[in-house]
Amino acid sequence: MGAARPKQYLELCGRTVIEHTLLCLLRHSRIKGVVVVVAADDDLWPTVALRDVKLLGSATGGADRAASVMSGLQFLRAYARNTDWILVHDAVRPCLRGEDIDALIDGVGNYPDGGLLGAAITDTVKRTDEMGYVERTVTRENLYRALTPQMFSLDALCAALDAAVVAGVDVTDEATAMEHVGVQPLVVPGHSDNIKITVPADLAIAELYLARQQETDN
């Protein structure tokens, strides 16, 4: 982002990005509790003026995504059973819709392998060589962009993350770890406006999406 502070603490429509993200989760009736995973040297999280009985606390993150998610899962063991469903969501996805949370929970149901939100790829996709020259066009049929939340049972996700770390798998999302241990998570279609804020232009796009969502809610 090239900003003076981590992107989750940048201002978006009068709140920080992470406040918008948390409110998506805290206001949803089917979510019973939320834990935030923060870096060990994060001195901005205590300044977030958001209090809610569902906000259970914070856990200290690790060196990578897998370690950070595992830290959050261990924190939740004091509140959840091994078979309870856990949703993992990126702090910088503030445009998550409540209806997509419902779609994920309903879509996965009792399917034991869990699932994730995904957005169908509609653009033509090219695979190139290392120099950037096109090698072939990849069919976009059944191709999805992986979104969050991703939903798995507590014990199953812990075991999958452990196995992936031991095997040296690059865990870019939780479904990757589950796939590594041989299960097939279900992709539940979600809205494409559930964007991950990565570059400065994304803030303006997120502001537009949030405004549109508010208009629809009203």
ZIQUIVEN-V924845 format. One record per residue. RES is the residue in three letters. SS is DSSP state (H for helix, E for strand, - for the rest). Layout:
# ZIQUIVEN-V924845
RES_SS / RES_SS
This chain:
# ZIQUIVEN-V924845
MET_- / GLY_- / ALA_- / ALA_- / ARG_- / PRO_- / LYS_H / GLN_H / TYR_H / LEU_- / GLU_E / LEU_E / CYS_- / GLY_- / ARG_E / THR_E / VAL_H / ILE_H / GLU_H / HIS_H / THR_H / LEU_H / LEU_H / CYS_H / LEU_H / LEU_H / ARG_- / HIS_- / SER_- / ARG_- / ILE_- / LYS_- / GLY_- / VAL_E / VAL_E / VAL_E / VAL_E / VAL_E / ALA_- / ALA_- / ASP_- / ASP_- / ASP_- / LEU_- / TRP_H / PRO_H / THR_H / VAL_- / ALA_- / LEU_- / ARG_- / ASP_- / VAL_- / LYS_- / LEU_E / LEU_E / GLY_E / SER_E / ALA_E / THR_E / GLY_- / GLY_- / ALA_- / ASP_- / ARG_H / ALA_H / ALA_H / SER_H / VAL_H / MET_H / SER_H / GLY_H / LEU_H / GLN_H / PHE_H / LEU_H / ARG_- / ALA_- / TYR_- / ALA_- / ARG_- / ASN_- / THR_- / ASP_- / TRP_E / ILE_E / LEU_E / VAL_E / HIS_- / ASP_- / ALA_- / VAL_- / ARG_- / PRO_- / CYS_- / LEU_- / ARG_- / GLY_H / GLU_H / ASP_H / ILE_H / ASP_H / ALA_H / LEU_H / ILE_H / ASP_H / GLY_H / VAL_H / GLY_- / ASN_- / TYR_- / PRO_- / ASP_- / GLY_- / GLY_E / LEU_E / LEU_E / GLY_E / ALA_E / ALA_E / ILE_- / THR_- / ASP_- / THR_- / VAL_E / LYS_E / ARG_E / THR_E / ASP_- / GLU_- / MET_- / GLY_- / TYR_- / VAL_E / GLU_E / ARG_E / THR_E / VAL_E / THR_- / ARG_- / GLU_- / ASN_- / LEU_- / TYR_E / ARG_E / ALA_E / LEU_E / THR_E / PRO_E / GLN_E / MET_E / PHE_E / SER_E / LEU_H / ASP_H / ALA_H / LEU_H / CYS_H / ALA_H / ALA_H / LEU_H / ASP_H / ALA_H / ALA_H / VAL_H / VAL_H / ALA_H / GLY_- / VAL_- / ASP_- / VAL_- / THR_- / ASP_- / GLU_H / ALA_H / THR_H / ALA_H / MET_H / GLU_H / HIS_H / VAL_- / GLY_- / VAL_- / GLN_- / PRO_- / LEU_E / VAL_E / VAL_E / PRO_E / GLY_- / HIS_- / SER_- / ASP_- / ASN_- / ILE_- / LYS_- / ILE_- / THR_- / VAL_- / PRO_H / ALA_H / ASP_H / LEU_H / ALA_H / ILE_H / ALA_H / GLU_H / LEU_H / TYR_H / LEU_H / ALA_H / ARG_H / GLN_H / GLN_H / GLU_H / THR_H / ASP_H / ASN_-
